[in-house]
Amino acid sequence: MKRAYVNPDLCIGCGLCVSIVPEVFQLNADGISEVYAETPEDKREEVYEAVDSCPVKAISIIDEDVPAEE
């Protein structure tokens, strides 16, 4: 299963992803974007748009079935 991921160390909190897909992204208390919901089927294209639009490339699509490298 694939899902969006925001790297909090890279995010500058510009909010572009939130404006593109508020159903998936939100700004947390520190002003950093985070994924707070699974991507609805009808919002997949918008999530990919958010990935491509992020000015610091902090958003990626990850495969939850693949274990993270340590």
C-alpha positions as CSV (number, residue, x, y, z in Angstrom):
1,M,0.0,0.0,0.0
2,K,1.4,3.4,-0.9
3,R,0.9,6.6,1.1
4,A,2.2,10.1,1.3
5,Y,5.0,11.0,3.7
6,V,6.3,14.4,4.8
7,N,9.9,14.6,6.0
8,P,9.6,17.1,8.9
9,D,13.3,17.9,8.7
10,L,12.8,19.3,5.2
11,C,9.4,20.8,5.4
12,I,9.4,24.7,5.6
13,G,5.7,24.9,6.3
14,C,4.7,26.8,3.2
15,G,1.3,25.1,3.2
16,L,1.1,24.4,-0.5
17,C,0.3,20.8,0.0
18,V,-2.5,21.7,2.5
19,S,-4.0,24.0,-0.1
20,I,-3.8,21.3,-2.8
21,V,-5.2,18.4,-0.7
22,P,-6.6,19.5,2.7
23,E,-8.2,16.1,3.0
24,V,-4.7,14.5,3.4
25,F,-2.3,17.2,4.7
26,Q,-2.5,19.7,7.6
27,L,0.0,22.0,9.3
28,N,0.8,20.8,12.9
29,A,1.3,23.0,15.9
30,D,4.9,23.7,14.8
31,G,3.8,24.9,11.4
32,I,5.1,21.8,9.7
33,S,3.0,19.8,7.2
34,E,1.9,16.3,8.2
35,V,-0.2,13.6,6.7
36,Y,-3.2,13.1,8.9
37,A,-5.4,10.9,6.7
38,E,-5.2,8.1,4.2
39,T,-5.5,9.3,0.6
40,P,-9.0,8.9,-0.7
41,E,-9.1,7.2,-4.1
42,D,-10.5,10.3,-5.8
43,K,-7.6,12.5,-4.4
44,R,-4.6,10.4,-5.6
45,E,-3.8,12.8,-8.5
46,E,-3.9,15.8,-6.1
47,V,-1.5,14.0,-3.8
48,Y,0.9,13.5,-6.6
49,E,0.5,17.2,-7.5
50,A,1.4,18.1,-4.0
51,V,4.5,15.9,-4.2
52,D,5.6,17.6,-7.4
53,S,4.7,21.1,-6.1
54,C,6.6,20.9,-2.8
55,P,9.3,23.6,-3.1
56,V,11.8,21.7,-0.9
57,K,10.8,18.1,-2.0
58,A,9.8,17.2,1.5
59,I,6.8,15.0,0.4
60,S,7.2,11.5,-1.0
61,I,5.1,8.5,-1.7
62,I,6.2,5.5,0.3
63,D,5.3,1.8,0.1
64,E,4.1,0.6,3.5
65,D,4.7,-3.0,2.5
66,V,8.5,-2.4,2.3
67,P,10.3,-2.3,5.6
68,A,12.2,0.9,6.3
69,E,16.0,0.8,6.1
70,E,17.8,1.2,9.5
